[in-house]
Amino acid sequence: MDIEQVREYALSINGVTEDQPFGDDLIAFRIEGKIFMCLCLGGGEHSMHDQQRCVVKLTPERNEELREQYAAVTPAWHWNKKHWSDVYYELLDDSLVKSWIKESFYLVVSKLPKAVRQKYNYK
């Protein structure tokens, strides 16, 4: 996937919005006002090097599992490393990246009030 494909996929999920609360080099993707993913655009203070990455929120156990299994998944730089991971999406299969974005989305949805969760087919 490239950066536009990651962005388009995130925005294709029902109810997702985007904004730039942290500056011009990050796009935050939200559901019901809660961030579930950030896309690093590079060139700013959040840029570590040239590799493209997104930041996803997963359970601490899931983050550890993925970091052990994939070199392209690392503790998120400048985020709570227990709950957030950097995903270097250009180095991974598209289906993996999409599944982790969706997993992050549903993790955040799972914390919303029941009536709100139902809008997203989450019980």
C-alpha positions as CSV (number, residue, x, y, z in Angstrom):
1,M,0.0,0.0,0.0
2,D,1.0,3.6,-0.5
3,I,0.1,6.5,1.6
4,E,-3.0,7.4,-0.4
5,Q,-4.3,3.8,-0.3
6,V,-3.9,3.8,3.5
7,R,-5.8,7.1,3.8
8,E,-8.5,6.0,1.4
9,Y,-9.0,2.7,3.2
10,A,-9.3,4.4,6.6
11,L,-11.8,6.9,5.2
12,S,-13.9,4.1,3.6
13,I,-14.8,2.8,7.0
14,N,-18.3,3.9,8.1
15,G,-18.2,7.0,10.2
16,V,-14.5,7.8,10.0
17,T,-13.4,11.4,9.9
18,E,-9.9,12.9,9.6
19,D,-8.2,16.0,10.9
20,Q,-4.8,17.4,11.7
21,P,-4.7,18.3,15.4
22,F,-1.0,17.6,15.8
23,G,0.3,19.7,12.9
24,D,0.7,19.4,9.1
25,D,2.7,16.1,9.2
26,L,0.1,13.9,10.8
27,I,-3.5,13.0,9.8
28,A,-5.6,11.7,12.7
29,F,-8.5,9.3,11.8
30,R,-11.3,9.3,14.3
31,I,-14.5,7.5,15.1
32,E,-17.0,9.4,17.2
33,G,-14.2,11.9,18.0
34,K,-11.8,9.2,19.3
35,I,-8.5,8.6,17.4
36,F,-7.9,5.1,16.2
37,M,-5.1,5.8,13.7
38,C,-2.7,8.4,12.6
39,L,-1.0,8.6,9.2
40,C,2.5,10.2,9.3
41,L,3.0,12.4,6.3
42,G,6.7,13.0,6.9
43,G,8.9,16.0,6.9
44,G,7.8,17.4,10.3
45,E,8.6,16.9,13.9
46,H,6.9,13.4,13.9
47,S,9.1,12.2,11.1
48,M,11.8,9.8,12.1
49,H,13.2,8.8,8.7
50,D,12.0,8.2,5.2
51,Q,9.9,5.1,5.6
52,Q,6.2,5.7,5.5
53,R,4.2,4.7,8.6
54,C,0.9,4.8,10.3
55,V,0.2,4.6,14.1
56,V,-2.5,2.2,15.2
57,K,-4.1,1.5,18.6
58,L,-4.2,-2.2,19.6
59,T,-4.4,-4.1,22.9
60,P,-1.0,-4.3,24.7
61,E,-1.0,-8.1,24.1
62,R,-1.7,-7.7,20.4
63,N,1.0,-5.0,20.1
64,E,3.6,-7.3,21.7
65,E,2.5,-10.2,19.4
66,L,2.8,-8.2,16.2
67,R,6.1,-6.6,17.2
68,E,7.6,-10.1,17.8
69,Q,6.3,-11.4,14.5
70,Y,6.9,-8.5,12.2
71,A,10.0,-6.2,12.0
72,A,7.8,-3.6,10.3
73,V,5.7,-3.2,13.5
74,T,7.5,-1.3,16.2
75,P,6.5,0.6,19.4
76,A,5.0,3.9,18.3
77,W,7.5,6.8,18.5
78,H,6.1,9.7,20.4
79,W,3.0,7.7,21.6
80,N,2.1,5.4,24.5
81,K,4.1,2.4,23.4
82,K,1.9,0.0,25.4
83,H,-1.2,0.8,23.3
84,W,0.2,2.2,20.0
85,S,2.4,0.7,17.3
86,D,4.1,2.1,14.3
87,V,3.2,0.1,11.2
88,Y,5.6,0.6,8.2
89,Y,2.9,-0.3,5.7
90,E,5.0,-0.3,2.6
91,L,7.0,-3.3,4.0
92,L,3.9,-5.4,4.7
93,D,1.1,-7.1,2.8
94,D,-1.9,-4.9,2.1
95,S,-4.3,-7.3,3.7
96,L,-2.3,-7.2,7.0
97,V,-2.3,-3.5,7.1
98,K,-6.0,-3.3,6.4
99,S,-6.8,-5.8,9.0
100,W,-4.8,-3.9,11.7
101,I,-6.5,-0.6,10.7
102,K,-9.9,-2.3,11.1
103,E,-8.8,-3.9,14.4
104,S,-7.8,-0.5,15.7
105,F,-11.1,0.9,14.6
106,Y,-13.1,-1.8,16.4
107,L,-11.0,-1.5,19.5
108,V,-11.9,2.1,19.9
109,V,-15.6,1.4,18.9
110,S,-15.6,-1.3,21.7
111,K,-15.0,1.5,24.3
112,L,-18.0,3.6,23.1
113,P,-21.4,3.5,24.8
114,K,-23.6,0.5,23.7
115,A,-26.0,2.7,21.7
116,V,-23.2,4.2,19.7
117,R,-21.4,0.9,19.2
118,Q,-24.6,-0.5,17.5
119,K,-24.2,2.1,14.7
120,Y,-21.0,0.3,13.7
121,N,-22.4,-3.3,14.0
122,Y,-20.5,-3.9,17.1
123,K,-22.3,-5.5,20.1
